[in-house]
Amino acid sequence: MSSEHADRADAPPLTETIAPGTATDPDVKSAEEATVTVDGQDIVVPEGSTIIEAIEAAETAGEVPALCYYDRDSPEAEKIGPRSECRTCMVETDEHGMVPSCSFPAEDGLTISTDDEAATEARDVNLDLVLSDHNLRCTTCGKNGRCELQDAAIDNDVEEPRYGVFDDREAYEPLDDSSDFIQIDRNKCILCNRCVEACNDVQVEGVLRMEGHGADTRIGFQNGSETMEDSTCVSCGHCVTVCPTGSLVEQGITDAATIPLPGFSQKNSIGKSLESTGKEKKGPMTRMKRDEPKDLTSEARTDENPGDWL
């Protein structure tokens, strides 16, 4: 036994086995985790998580909508947002004040309150602002019953939005019904930008974009076309998958969730519609892919020019 060890009266014998987890072990907490407090409940989340992910893990947290936040557990979903566009997810923190929970990092030691009066009021105001610029004709919408905005309004007990709703038929944009695959109703768009990121960052097709400014901001097409039919859309449908409302809906199921009302339909509730021009298209392909195919006959297949048939 070394003299150094013998001088420590409280030291255990060298032959004693120290089991992991005893008081003599060092703190084994991973540096890749963060502990935050959500409404009085301690929550451990992976490093790099956002506040809303901690809120979702907490059982005591209040209802916090996040309309522009795409909550899907996949590598592709990480390329979509968070954008902090709608601001319907505001929460109070002791350290930083009021912050958007969808994008603010869950820092170790952070104290979060979802039921703070000011934060609750901010969420309600921002949700009402989104509803005020939205065509709320839910009964004739293809997303009726599976709309995230509708769910948020129900979960937050919204009966009559304080700023009214977008119900001026003369101000409605025409329904873009020109594509055989995807229908666009910009009157239901909340400008969350999910579809643009899905198109450009996930599918890498470069079809959709945000255009305009202020109240005139809208979803448009990068080739400058006015309709989906004239765009370079490949009809992959990813924009429809990520859309939280009925702004982008697959053709064929646009009426699947509507409530049948005599003389009242999705199209006549808007009043205007951009229909297909009927011109021939060579399938759902980009302009580059619409070029005439190369001659693949046996005469064109030569060893000297293998590029003609490979």
PAZAPA-4460 file (N, C-alpha, C; in steps of 0.05 Angstrom, whole numbers, plus 32768, in hexadecimal, padded with zeros to 4 digits):
% residues 310
    n_x    n_y    n_z   ca_x   ca_y   ca_z    c_x    c_y    c_z   seq   type   mol
   8011   7FE8   8000   8000   8000   8000   8012   8019   8000     1      M     A
   800C   802C   7FEF   801D   8043   7FED   8018   8055   8005     2      S     A
   802C   8065   800C   802A   8077   8023   8014   808C   801E     3      S     A
   8011   8094   8005   7FFC   80A8   7FFE   7FE1   809D   8004     4      E     A
   7FDC   8084   7FFD   7FC2   8078   8002   7FBE   8073   801F     5      H     A
   7FD3   806B   802E   7FD1   8065   804A   7FCA   807E   805A     6      A     A
   7FD3   8096   8050   7FCD   80AE   805F   7FB0   80B7   805D     7      D     A
   7FA1   80AC   804A   7F85   80B3   8047   7F74   80A0   8057     8      R     A
   7F6B   80A9   806E   7F5C   8098   8081   7F41   808F   8075     9      A     A
   7F36   80A1   8064   7F1B   809B   805A   7F1C   808B   803F    10      D     A
   7F33   8084   8036   7F36   8076   801D   7F2E   8059   8020    11      A     A
   7F1E   804E   800D   7F17   8031   800F   7F2F   8020   8009    12      P     A
   7F2F   8007   8012   7F45   7FF5   800C   7F48   7FF2   7FEE    13      P     A
   7F61   7FEE   7FE5   7F66   7FEC   7FC8   7F59   7FD3   7FBC    14      L     A
   7F54   7FC0   7FCD   7F48   7FA7   7FC2   7F2A   7FA9   7FBF    15      T     A
   7F1E   7FBF   7FC9   7F01   7FC2   7FC8   7EF8   7FC9   7FAB    16      E     A
   7EE3   7FBC   7FA2   7ED9   7FC2   7F88   7EC5   7FD9   7F8A    17      T     A
   7EC9   7FEE   7F7A   7EB7   8005   7F7A   7EA4   8001   7F63    18      I     A
   7E8B   7FFD   7F69   7E77   7FF9   7F53   7E6F   8014   7F47    19      A     A
   7E6B   8014   7F2D   7E62   802D   7F20   7E48   8036   7F2C    20      P     A
   7E45   8050   7F2E   7E2D   805C   7F39   7E2E   8062   7F57    21      G     A
   7E45   805C   7F64   7E47   8063   7F80   7E50   807F   7F83    22      T     A
   7E4E   8089   7F9C   7E54   80A5   7FA2   7E71   80AC   7F9C    23      A     A
   7E83   8099   7F9B   7E9F   809F   7F96   7EA5   80A2   7F78    24      T     A
   7E91   809C   7F67   7E95   809F   7F4A   7E92   80BC   7F42    25      D     A
   7E9F   80C5   7F2D   7E9B   80E0   7F23   7E80   80E3   7F15    26      P     A
   7E78   80FB   7F10   7E5F   8100   7F02   7E62   80F6   7EE6    27      D     A
   7E50   80E3   7EDE   7E53   80D7   7EC3   7E3F   80E3   7EAF    28      V     A
   7E33   80FA   7EB6   7E21   8107   7EA4   7E2E   810E   7E89    29      K     A
   7E22   8106   7E74   7E2D   810B   7E59   7E2E   8128   7E53    30      S     A
   7E44   8131   7E46   7E46   814C   7E3E   7E34   8152   7E26    31      A     A
   7E28   813D   7E1B   7E17   8140   7E04   7DF9   8142   7E0B    32      E     A
   7DF4   8148   7E24   7DD8   814C   7E2E   7DD5   8167   7E3B    33      E     A
   7DBD   8170   7E3C   7DB7   8189   7E4A   7D9E   8185   7E5B    34      A     A
   7D9F   8190   7E73   7D88   818E   7E86   7D7A   81A9   7E88    35      T     A
   7D61   81AA   7E81   7D52   81C3   7E83   7D3A   81BE   7E95    36      V     A
   7D2E   81D3   7E9F   7D16   81D1   7EB0   7CFF   81DD   7EA1    37      T     A
   7CEB   81CC   7E9C   7CD3   81D4   7E8E   7CBB   81D3   7EA1    38      V     A
   7CB0   81EB   7EA8   7C9A   81ED   7EBA   7C9F   81DD   7ED4    39      D     A
   7CB7   81DF   7EDE   7CBE   81D2   7EF7   7CC8   81B6   7EF4    40      G     A
   7CC8   81AA   7EDD   7CD1   818F   7ED8   7CEC   818E   7ECA    41      Q     A
   7CFF   8180   7ED6   7D19   817D   7ECA   7D18   816A   7EB2    42      D     A
   7D22   8173   7E9C   7D22   8163   7E83   7D3E   8161   7E78    43      I     A
   7D47   8149   7E71   7D61   8145   7E65   7D5D   8141   7E47    44      V     A
   7D6A   8151   7E37   7D68   814F   7E1A   7D84   814D   7E0E    45      V     A
   7D86   8142   7DF6   7DA0   8141   7DE9   7DAA   815D   7DE3    46      P     A
   7DC4   815F   7DE3   7DD1   8179   7DDD   7DC9   8181   7DC1    47      E     A
   7DC2   819B   7DBD   7DBA   81A5   7DA3   7D9C   81A5   7DA0    48      G     A
   7D8D   819B   7DB4   7D70   819C   7DB2   7D65   81B8   7DB5    49      S     A
   7D4D   81BC   7DAC   7D40   81D6   7DB0   7D2D   81D5   7DC7    50      T     A
   7D24   81EC   7DD0   7D12   81ED   7DE7   7CF8   81DD   7DE2    51      I     A
   7CEE   81DF   7DCA   7CD5   81D1   7DC4   7CD8   81B3   7DC7    52      I     A
   7CEF   81A8   7DC1   7CF4   818C   7DC4   7CF4   8184   7DE2    53      E     A
   7CFE   8196   7DF3   7CFC   8192   7E10   7CE0   8193   7E1A    54      A     A
   7CD0   81A6   7E0E   7CB4   81A9   7E16   7CA4   8190   7E0F    55      I     A
   7CAA   8185   7DF7   7C9C   816D   7DEE   7CA3   8155   7E00    56      E     A
   7CBA   8155   7E0C   7CC2   813F   7E1E   7CB7   8142   7E3A    57      A     A
   7CAE   815A   7E41   7CA3   8160   7E5C   7C85   8159   7E5D    58      A     A
   7C7D   814D   7E73   7C61   8145   7E76   7C50   815C   7E81    59      E     A
   7C5D   816F   7E8E   7C4E   8184   7E9B   7C4B   819D   7E8A    60      T     A
   7C59   819E   7E73   7C59   81B6   7E63   7C3E   81BC   7E57    61      A     A
   7C38   81D6   7E53   7C1F   81DF   7E47   7C20   81DB   7E29    62      G     A
   7C09   81E2   7E1C   7C07   81DF   7DFF   7C16   81F5   7DF1    63      E     A
   7C2A   81EE   7DE1   7C3A   8202   7DD3   7C39   81FB   7DB5    64      V     A
   7C2A   8209   7DA5   7C29   8204   7D88   7C43   820D   7D7B    65      P     A
   7C49   8202   7D65   7C61   820A   7D56   7C5C   8204   7D38    66      A     A
   7C4E   8216   7D2B   7C44   8211   7D10   7C59   820F   7CFB    67      L     A
   7C6F   821E   7CFE   7C84   821D   7CE9   7C99   8208   7CF0    68      C     A
   7C96   81FA   7D06   7CAA   81E7   7D0F   7CA2   81CB   7D04    69      Y     A
   7CB5   81BF   7CF5   7CAF   81A5   7CEA   7CBA   818F   7CFC    70      Y     A
   7CA9   8182   7D0A   7CB0   816F   7D1F   7CAF   8153   7D13    71      D     A
   7CC4   814B   7D06   7CC6   8130   7CFB   7CE2   8125   7D00    72      R     A
   7CE3   810C   7D0B   7CFD   8101   7D13   7D0A   80F3   7CFB    73      D     A
   7D17   8102   7CEA   7D24   80F7   7CD3   7D3A   810A   7CCA    74      S     A
   7D4F   8100   7CBD   7D65   8111   7CB4   7D5B   8127   7CA1    75      P     A
   7D46   8121   7C91   7D3B   8135   7C7E   7D2E   814C   7C8E    76      E     A
   7D21   8145   7CA4   7D13   815A   7CB4   7D26   816E   7CBF    77      A     A
   7D3F   8166   7CC4   7D53   8179   7CCF   7D59   818F   7CBC    78      E     A
   7D53   818B   7CA2   7D59   81A0   7C8E   7D42   81B3   7C8B    79      K     A
   7D2C   81AF   7C9A   7D15   81C0   7C98   7D12   81D0   7CB3    80      I     A
   7D19   81E9   7CB2   7D16   81FA   7CC9   7D2B   81F4   7CDF    81      G     A
   7D27   81FE   7CF8   7D10   820F   7CFF   7D13   822C   7CF4    82      P     A
   7CFD   8238   7CEF   7CFD   8253   7CE3   7CF5   8269   7CF6    83      R     A
   7CE6   8262   7D0B   7CDB   8276   7D1D   7CCB   828B   7D0F    84      S     A
   7CBB   8282   7CFC   7CAA   8294   7CEB   7C91   829C   7CFA    85      E     A
   7C82   8289   7D05   7C67   828E   7D0E   7C67   8299   7D2B    86      C     A
   7C7C   8294   7D3A   7C7E   829D   7D56   7C67   8294   7D68    87      R     A
   7C5B   827D   7D61   7C46   8273   7D72   7C50   8261   7D89    88      T     A
   7C6B   825F   7D8B   7C77   824C   7D9E   7C86   825B   7DB4    89      C     A
   7C80   8274   7DB9   7C8F   8284   7DCD   7C8C   8279   7DE9    90      M     A
   7CA2   8278   7DF7   7CA3   8270   7E13   7CB5   8283   7E23    91      V     A
   7CB2   8283   7E3D   7CC2   8294   7E4E   7CD9   8284   7E5A    92      E     A
   7CF1   8290   7E5B   7D08   8284   7E68   7D13   8298   7E7C    93      T     A
   7D1E   828E   7E92   7D29   829F   7EA7   7D42   82AD   7E9D    94      D     A
   7D51   82A0   7E8C   7D6B   82AA   7E83   7D69   82BD   7E6B    95      E     A
   7D56   82B9   7E59   7D56   82C8   7E40   7D3C   82D6   7E3A    96      H     A
   7D29   82D5   7E4D   7D0F   82E1   7E48   7CFE   82D0   7E35    97      G     A
   7CED   82DD   7E25   7CDB   82CF   7E13   7CEA   82C7   7DF9    98      M     A
   7CE8   82AD   7DF2   7CF7   82A4   7DDA   7CE5   8290   7DCA    99      V     A
   7CEA   828D   7DB0   7CDC   8279   7DA1   7CE7   825D   7DA7   100      P     A
   7CD6   824B   7DB1   7CE0   8231   7DBA   7CE8   821F   7DA3   101      S     A
   7CDE   8224   7D8B   7CE5   8212   7D75   7D02   8214   7D6C   102      C     A
   7D0E   822B   7D71   7D29   8230   7D67   7D3E   8236   7D7D   103      S     A
   7D35   823D   7D95   7D48   8244   7DAA   7D53   822B   7DB6   104      F     A
   7D6E   822A   7DBA   7D7B   8211   7DC4   7D74   820C   7DE1   105      P     A
   7D71   81F3   7DE8   7D6C   81EB   7E04   7D87   81E9   7E12   106      A     A
   7D8F   8200   7E1D   7DA9   8202   7E2A   7DA8   81F4   7E46   107      E     A
   7DBE   81E9   7E4D   7DBF   81DB   7E67   7DBA   81F0   7E7E   108      D     A
   7DA7   81E9   7E8F   7DA0   81FA   7EA6   7D8A   820E   7EA0   109      G     A
   7D7F   820E   7E87   7D6A   8221   7E7F   7D50   821B   7E8E   110      L     A
   7D43   8230   7E97   7D28   822D   7EA4   7D13   8238   7E92   111      T     A
   7CFF   8228   7E8B   7CEB   822E   7E77   7CD0   822E   7E83   112      I     A
   7CC0   8242   7E7C   7CA4   8242   7E85   7C91   8245   7E6D   113      S     A
   7C80   8231   7E6A   7C6D   8232   7E53   7C53   8240   7E5B   114      T     A
   7C4E   8241   7E75   7C34   824D   7E7E   7C38   826A   7E88   115      D     A
   7C4F   8276   7E82   7C53   8292   7E89   7C3D   82A3   7E7B   116      D     A
   7C32   82B6   7E89   7C1B   82C6   7E7F   7C23   82D5   7E65   117      E     A
   7C3A   82E1   7E65   7C42   82F1   7E4D   7C47   82DF   7E36   118      A     A
   7C54   82C8   7E3A   7C5A   82B5   7E25   7C40   82A9   7E1A   119      A     A
   7C2D   82A2   7E2B   7C14   8297   7E23   7C05   82AB   7E11   120      T     A
   7C05   82C5   7E1A   7BF7   82D9   7E0A   7C05   82DD   7DEF   121      E     A
   7C20   82DC   7DEF   7C2E   82DF   7DD5   7C27   82C8   7DC2   122      A     A
   7C25   82B0   7DCC   7C1D   8299   7DBB   7C01   829D   7DB0   123      R     A
   7BEF   82A6   7DC1   7BD3   82AA   7DB9   7BD1   82C0   7DA4   124      D     A
   7BDF   82D6   7DA8   7BDE   82EC   7D95   7BE9   82E3   7D7A   125      V     A
   7C00   82D5   7D7A   7C0C   82CD   7D61   7BFC   82B8   7D52   126      N     A
   7BEF   82A6   7D61   7BDD   8292   7D55   7BC5   82A1   7D48   127      L     A
   7BBA   82B4   7D55   7BA4   82C4   7D4A   7BAC   82D3   7D31   128      D     A
   7BC5   82DD   7D31   7BCF   82EB   7D19   7BD1   82D8   7D01   129      L     A
   7BDA   82C0   7D06   7BDB   82AC   7CF1   7BBF   82A6   7CE6   130      V     A
   7BAC   82A3   7CF8   7B91   829D   7CF0   7B84   82B4   7CE1   131      L     A
   7B8C   82CD   7CE8   7B80   82E4   7CDB   7B87   82E6   7CBD   132      S     A
   7B9C   82D8   7CB5   7BA4   82D9   7C99   7BA1   82BE   7C8B   133      D     A
   7B8D   82AF   7C95   7B8A   8293   7C8B   7B6D   828F   7C84   134      H     A
   7B68   8282   7C6D   7B4D   827A   7C65   7B44   8263   7C76   135      N     A
   7B31   8269   7C88   7B29   8256   7C9C   7B10   8246   7C94   136      L     A
   7B0D   8241   7C7A   7AF7   8231   7C71   7AFF   8213   7C73   137      R     A
   7B00   820A   7C8C   7B0B   81F0   7C92   7AF9   81D9   7C86   138      C     A
   7ADF   81DE   7C85   7ACD   81C8   7C7D   7AD1   81C0   7C60   139      T     A
   7ADD   81D2   7C50   7AE2   81CB   7C34   7AFF   81C9   7C2D   140      T     A
   7B10   81C4   7C42   7B2D   81C2   7C3E   7B35   81A5   7C3F   141      C     A
   7B48   819E   7C2D   7B52   8182   7C2B   7B62   817A   7C43   142      G     A
   7B6A   818D   7C54   7B79   8186   7C6C   7B68   8187   7C85   143      K     A
   7B4E   8189   7C82   7B3B   818A   7C99   7B3F   8171   7CAA   144      N     A
   7B45   8175   7CC4   7B4A   815E   7CD6   7B67   8156   7CD8   145      G     A
   7B78   8160   7CC7   7B95   815A   7CC8   7BA6   8172   7CC3   146      R     A
   7B9B   8189   7CCB   7BA9   81A3   7CC7   7BB5   81AC   7CE2   147      C     A
   7BCF   81B3   7CE1   7BDD   81BA   7CFA   7BD2   81D5   7D05   148      E     A
   7BCA   81E7   7CF3   7BBF   8201   7CFC   7BA4   81FC   7D0A   149      L     A
   7B94   81EA   7CFE   7B7A   81E3   7D0A   7B7E   81D6   7D25   150      Q     A
   7B92   81C4   7D27   7B98   81B7   7D41   7BA1   81CB   7D56   151      D     A
   7BB2   81DE   7D4D   7BBB   81F3   7D60   7BA5   8204   7D6B   152      A     A
   7B92   820B   7D59   7B7C   821C   7D61   7B6A   820D   7D74   153      A     A
   7B65   81F3   7D6F   7B55   81E3   7D81   7B62   81DF   7D9C   154      I     A
   7B7C   81D8   7D9C   7B8B   81D3   7DB4   7B8D   81EC   7DC6   155      D     A
   7B8D   8203   7DB9   7B8F   821C   7DC8   7B74   822A   7DCD   156      N     A
   7B5F   821B   7DC8   7B43   8225   7DCE   7B3D   823F   7DBF   157      D     A
   7B46   8241   7DA6   7B3F   8259   7D97   7B23   8257   7D8C   158      V     A
   7B11   8268   7D94   7AF6   8268   7D8A   7AF1   827E   7D77   159      E     A
   7AFC   8295   7D7C   7AF8   82AC   7D6A   7B12   82BC   7D6A   160      E     A
   7B23   82BA   7D56   7B3C   82C8   7D55   7B38   82E6   7D59   161      P     A
   7B48   82F3   7D69   7B44   830F   7D70   7B48   8322   7D58   162      R     A
   7B56   8319   7D44   7B5A   832A   7D2C   7B4A   8321   7D14   163      Y     A
   7B36   8310   7D19   7B25   8307   7D03   7B33   82F2   7CF3   164      G     A
   7B27   82EB   7CDC   7B33   82D7   7CCA   7B33   82E2   7CAE   165      V     A
   7B42   82D6   7C9C   7B44   82DE   7C81   7B2C   82D3   7C72   166      F     A
   7B18   82E4   7C6E   7AFF   82DB   7C62   7AF5   82ED   7C4C   167      D     A
   7B07   82FC   7C40   7B00   830E   7C2A   7B05   82FF   7C10   168      D     A
   7AEF   82F5   7C04   7AF2   82E5   7BEC   7AFE   82F5   7BD5   169      R     A
   7AFA   830F   7BD4   7B05   831F   7BBF   7B23   8321   7BC1   170      E     A
   7B2E   831E   7BDA   7B4A   8320   7BDE   7B58   8305   7BDC   171      A     A
   7B49   82EF   7BD9   7B55   82D5   7BD7   7B66   82D2   7BBD   172      Y     A
   7B7C   82C5   7BC0   7B8C   82BE   7BA8   7B7E   82A6   7B9A   173      E     A
   7B80   82A4   7B80   7B74   828D   7B72   7B80   8273   7B7B   174      P     A
   7B70   825F   7B7C   7B79   8244   7B82   7B89   8239   7B6A   175      L     A
   7BA2   8231   7B6F   7BB3   8226   7B59   7BAD   8209   7B56   176      D     A
   7B9B   8203   7B43   7B93   81E7   7B3F   7B9D   81DD   7B24   177      D     A
   7BB4   81E9   7B1B   7BBE   81E3   7B00   7BCD   81C9   7AFF   178      S     A
   7BD9   81C0   7B15   7BE9   81A8   7B14   7BD7   818F   7B17   179      S     A
   7BE0   8179   7B0B   7BD2   8160   7B0E   7BD7   8153   7B28   180      D     A
   7BEB   815D   7B37   7BF4   814F   7B4F   7BF1   815F   7B69   181      F     A
   7BF6   8179   7B68   7BF6   8189   7B81   7BE5   81A2   7B7D   182      I     A
   7BD4   81A8   7B90   7BC4   81C0   7B90   7BCF   81D4   7BA4   183      Q     A
   7BCF   81EE   7B9C   7BD9   8203   7BAE   7BC3   8216   7BB4   184      I     A
   7BBE   821A   7BCE   7BAB   822F   7BD7   7BBB   8242   7BE9   185      D     A
   7BC4   8258   7BDE   7BD5   826B   7BED   7BC5   8279   7C02   186      R     A
   7BAB   8278   7C01   7B9B   8285   7C16   7B9C   8276   7C31   187      N     A
   7BA8   825E   7C30   7BAB   824E   7C49   7BC8   824C   7C51   188      K     A
   7BDA   825A   7C42   7BF6   8258   7C48   7BFD   826A   7C60   189      C     A
   7C0D   825F   7C73   7C15   826F   7C8A   7C32   8277   7C88   190      I     A
   7C3E   8274   7C70   7C5A   827C   7C6B   7C6E   8270   7C7E   191      L     A
   7C6A   8257   7C85   7C7D   824A   7C97   7C97   8242   7C8A   192      C     A
   7C97   8242   7C6F   7CAF   823C   7C5F   7CB7   821F   7C5E   193      N     A
   7CA7   820D   7C6A   7CAE   81F1   7C6A   7CB0   81E6   7C4E   194      R     A
   7C9D   81ED   7C3D   7C9C   81E2   7C22   7CB5   81EB   7C11   195      C     A
   7CBD   8204   7C15   7CD4   820E   7C07   7CED   81FF   7C0F   196      V     A
   7CF1   81FA   7C28   7D09   81EC   7C32   7D08   81CF   7C29   197      E     A
   7CF0   81C2   7C2A   7CEE   81A7   7C21   7CF5   81A4   7C04   198      A     A
   7CEC   81B7   7BF4   7CF1   81B7   7BD7   7D0E   81BC   7BD0   199      C     A
   7D1A   81D0   7BDE   7D35   81D8   7BD7   7D4B   81CA   7BE6   200      N     A
   7D46   81C3   7C00   7D5B   81B8   7C11   7D5A   819A   7C14   201      D     A
   7D41   818F   7C12   7D3E   8172   7C15   7D3D   8164   7BF9   202      V     A
   7D2A   816C   7BE9   7D28   8160   7BCE   7D3B   816C   7BBA   203      Q     A
   7D45   8184   7BC0   7D58   8193   7BAF   7D4D   8196   7B93   204      V     A
   7D34   819D   7B90   7D28   81A1   7B76   7D28   81BF   7B6E   205      E     A
   7D29   81D1   7B82   7D2A   81ED   7B7B   7D12   81F8   7B6D   206      G     A
   7CFA   81F0   7B75   7CE2   81F9   7B68   7CD5   8210   7B76   207      V     A
   7CD1   820E   7B91   7CC2   8221   7BA0   7CD5   8237   7BAC   208      L     A
   7CC9   824E   7BB2   7CD7   8264   7BBF   7CC3   8276   7BCC   209      R     A
   7CCD   8287   7BDE   7CBD   829C   7BE9   7CC1   82B5   7BD7   210      M     A
   7CAB   82C3   7BD1   7CAD   82DA   7BC1   7C9B   82F0   7BCC   211      E     A
   7CA1   8309   7BC5   7C91   831F   7BCF   7C9C   832A   7BE9   212      G     A
   7C8E   833E   7BF4   7C97   834B   7C0D   7C7E   8351   7C1E   213      H     A
   7C82   8351   7C38   7C6D   8359   7C4A   7C54   8349   7C46   214      G     A
   7C3D   8357   7C44   7C23   8349   7C41   7C21   833B   7C26   215      A     A
   7C32   8341   7C13   7C31   8335   7BF9   7C44   831C   7BF7   216      D     A
   7C50   8314   7C0D   7C61   82FD   7C0C   7C51   82E4   7C06   217      T     A
   7C5B   82D3   7BF4   7C4C   82BB   7BED   7C60   82A5   7BE3   218      R     A
   7C56   828D   7BE1   7C66   8277   7BD6   7C64   827A   7BB7   219      I     A
   7C7C   827A   7BAA   7C7D   827C   7B8D   7C8F   8267   7B82   220      G     A
   7C96   826B   7B69   7CA7   8257   7B5A   7CC0   8265   7B51   221      F     A
   7CD6   8256   7B52   7CF0   8262   7B4C   7CF3   8268   7B2E   222      Q     A
   7CE3   825B   7B1D   7CE5   8262   7B01   7CD3   8279   7AF9   223      N     A
   7CC6   8285   7B0D   7CB5   829C   7B08   7C99   8296   7AFE   224      G     A
   7C92   827D   7AFC   7C77   8276   7AF2   7C62   827D   7B06   225      S     A
   7C49   827F   7AFD   7C33   8286   7B0E   7C24   826E   7B18   226      E     A
   7C26   8258   7B0A   7C18   8240   7B12   7C2A   8228   7B16   227      T     A
   7C21   8215   7B26   7C31   81FC   7B2A   7C35   81ED   7B10   228      M     A
   7C22   81EE   7AFE   7C24   81E0   7AE5   7C3C   81EA   7AD5   229      E     A
   7C41   8204   7AD6   7C57   820F   7AC6   7C71   8211   7AD5   230      D     A
   7C72   8207   7AED   7C8A   8207   7AFD   7C9B   81EE   7AF5   231      S     A
   7CB2   81EB   7B02   7CC3   81D4   7AFD   7CBE   81BD   7B11   232      T     A
   7CA6   81BD   7B1D   7C9F   81AA   7B32   7CA1   818D   7B27   233      C     A
   7CAD   817B   7B37   7CAF   815F   7B2F   7C9A   814E   7B3D   234      V     A
   7C88   815B   7B4C   7C72   814E   7B59   7C7A   8138   7B6D   235      S     A
   7C90   813D   7B7B   7C99   812A   7B8F   7C86   8129   7BA7   236      C     A
   7C79   8140   7BAD   7C65   8141   7BC2   7C70   8148   7BDE   237      G     A
   7C8A   814D   7BDF   7C96   8152   7BFA   7C8B   816C   7C06   238      H     A
   7C86   8180   7BF5   7C7B   8199   7BFF   7C5F   8195   7C0C   239      C     A
   7C50   8183   7C00   7C36   817C   7C0B   7C39   816E   7C27   240      V     A
   7C4D   815D   7C28   7C51   814E   7C41   7C57   8160   7C59   241      T     A
   7C67   8175   7C54   7C6F   8186   7C6A   7C5D   819E   7C6F   242      V     A
   7C4A   81A3   7C5D   7C38   81BA   7C60   7C26   81B6   7C78   243      C     A
   7C25   81C9   7C8B   7C15   81C6   7CA3   7BF7   81CB   7C9F   244      P     A
   7BF0   81D8   7C89   7BD4   81E0   7C84   7BCB   81D4   7C69   245      T     A
   7BB5   81DE   7C5F   7BAA   81D5   7C45   7BB4   81E6   7C2E   246      G     A
   7BCA   81F3   7C31   7BD5   8203   7C1B   7BE0   81F2   7C05   247      S     A
   7BEC   81DB   7C0B   7BF6   81C8   7BF7   7BE9   81AD   7BFD   248      L     A
   7BD9   81A4   7BE9   7BCB   818B   7BEC   7BCD   817B   7BD3   249      V     A
   7BCF   8160   7BD6   7BD1   814F   7BBE   7BB6   814E   7BB0   250      E     A
   7BB7   8150   7B96   7B9F   814E   7B86   7B94   8132   7B8A   251      Q     A
   7B7A   8130   7B8A   7B6D   8116   7B8E   7B63   8112   7BAB   252      G     A
   7B70   8120   7BBE   7B67   811E   7BD9   7B5F   813A   7BE4   253      I     A
   7B5D   814D   7BD2   7B56   8168   7BDA   7B3A   8169   7BE7   254      T     A
   7B29   8157   7BDF   7B0E   8157   7BEA   7B09   8140   7BFE   255      D     A
   7B1F   8132   7C05   7B1C   811A   7C15   7B12   8120   7C31   256      A     A
   7B1A   8137   7C3C   7B13   813D   7C58   7AFE   8153   7C5A   257      A     A
   7AF3   815C   7C43   7AE0   8171   7C44   7AC5   8167   7C4D   258      T     A
   7AB6   8179   7C59   7A9B   8173   7C62   7A87   817B   7C4C   259      I     A
   7A78   8168   7C41   7A67   816E   7C2A   7A50   8181   7C32   260      P     A
   7A50   8198   7C25   7A3B   81AC   7C2A   7A2F   81B2   7C0F   261      L     A
   7A15   81B1   7C0D   7A07   81B6   7BF3   7A0F   81D2   7BE7   262      P     A
   7A19   81D1   7BCE   7A1F   81EA   7BC0   7A38   81F8   7BCA   263      G     A
   7A48   81EA   7BDC   7A5F   81F7   7BE7   7A77   81E5   7BE5   264      F     A
   7A8C   81ED   7BD7   7AA3   81DD   7BD3   7ABD   81ED   7BD8   265      S     A
   7AD3   81DF   7BD7   7AEC   81ED   7BDB   7AF1   8203   7BC6   266      Q     A
   7AEB   81FC   7BAD   7AF1   820F   7B98   7ADE   8228   7B98   267      K     A
   7AC5   8223   7B9D   7AB3   823B   7B9C   7AB5   824B   7BB6   268      N     A
   7AC2   823F   7BCB   7AC6   824F   7BE3   7ADC   8263   7BDF   269      S     A
   7AED   825E   7BCC   7B02   8271   7BC5   7AF9   8284   7BAF   270      I     A
   7AEB   8279   7B9B   7AE0   828A   7B86   7AF0   828B   7B6D   271      G     A
   7B0B   8286   7B6E   7B1C   8288   7B57   7B2E   8270   7B56   272      K     A
   7B34   8266   7B3E   7B45   824F   7B3C   7B55   8250   7B22   273      S     A
   7B6E   824A   7B24   7B80   8248   7B0D   7B81   822B   7B04   274      L     A
   7B74   8225   7AEE   7B73   820A   7AE4   7B8A   8203   7AD1   275      E     A
   7B8D   81EA   7ACB   7BA1   81E1   7AB9   7B9B   81EC   7A9D   276      S     A
   7BB0   81F3   7A8E   7BAD   81FC   7A73   7BA8   81E6   7A5F   277      T     A
   7BAC   81CD   7A69   7BA8   81B6   7A58   7BBE   81B0   7A45   278      G     A
   7BD4   81BF   7A47   7BEA   81B9   7A35   7BF8   819F   7A3D   279      K     A
   7C03   8192   7A29   7C0F   8178   7A2E   7C29   817B   7A3E   280      E     A
   7C2B   816A   7A52   7C44   8169   7A62   7C4F   814D   7A61   281      K     A
   7C68   814A   7A63   7C75   8130   7A62   7C7A   8125   7A7E   282      K     A
   7C66   8126   7A8E   7C68   811A   7AA9   7C73   812F   7ABD   283      G     A
   7C73   8127   7AD6   7C7C   8139   7AEB   7C9A   813B   7AEC   284      P     A
   7CA6   8149   7AD9   7CC3   814B   7AD8   7CCC   8168   7AD5   285      M     A
   7CE4   816E   7ADD   7CEF   8189   7ADB   7CF3   818F   7ABD   286      T     A
   7CF7   81A9   7AB8   7CFC   81B1   7A9C   7D14   81A3   7A90   287      R     A
   7D29   81A0   7AA0   7D41   8193   7A96   7D3B   8176   7A8F   288      M     A
   7D2A   8169   7A9E   7D23   814D   7A99   7D0E   814B   7A83   289      K     A
   7D02   8161   7A7B   7CED   8160   7A67   7CF9   8161   7A4B   290      R     A
   7D13   8164   7A49   7D1F   8165   7A2E   7D1A   814B   7A20   291      D     A
   7D1A   814C   7A06   7D15   8134   79F6   7D2A   811E   79FD   292      E     A
   7D21   8105   7A02   7D34   80F0   7A09   7D47   80EA   79F2   293      P     A
   7D5E   80E0   79FA   7D72   80D9   79E5   7D68   80C0   79D6   294      K     A
   7D72   80BC   79BE   7D6B   80A5   79AE   7D78   808D   79BA   295      D     A
   7D67   807A   79C4   7D71   8063   79D2   7D6F   804A   79C0   296      L     A
   7D6C   804E   79A6   7D6A   8037   7994   7D85   8029   7992   297      T     A
   7D85   8011   7988   7D9E   8001   7986   7DB2   800F   7974   298      S     A
   7DA8   801E   795F   7DBB   802B   794D   7DCB   8040   795B   299      E     A
   7DC0   804D   7970   7DCE   8062   797E   7DE1   8058   7993   300      A     A
   7DDF   803F   799A   7DF0   8034   79AF   7E0A   802A   79A3   301      R     A
   7E1F   803A   79A6   7E39   8033   799B   7E4D   8034   79B1   302      T     A
   7E62   8024   79AE   7E78   8025   79C2   7E87   803F   79C1   303      D     A
   7E86   804C   79A9   7E94   8066   79A7   7E85   807C   79B5   304      E     A
   7E6B   8079   79B8   7E5B   808E   79C4   7E48   8082   79D9   305      N     A
   7E54   8076   79EF   7E43   8069   7A03   7E30   807B   7A12   306      P     A
   7E36   8095   7A11   7E25   80A8   7A20   7E09   80A9   7A15   307      G     A
   7E05   80A0   79FC   7DEA   80A1   79F0   7DD7   808C   79FD   308      D     A
   7DE2   8078   7A0A   7DD0   8064   7A14   7DD5   805C   7A31   309      W     A
   7DEB   8066   7A3D   7DF0   805F   7A59   7DDC   806D   7A6B   310      L     A
***
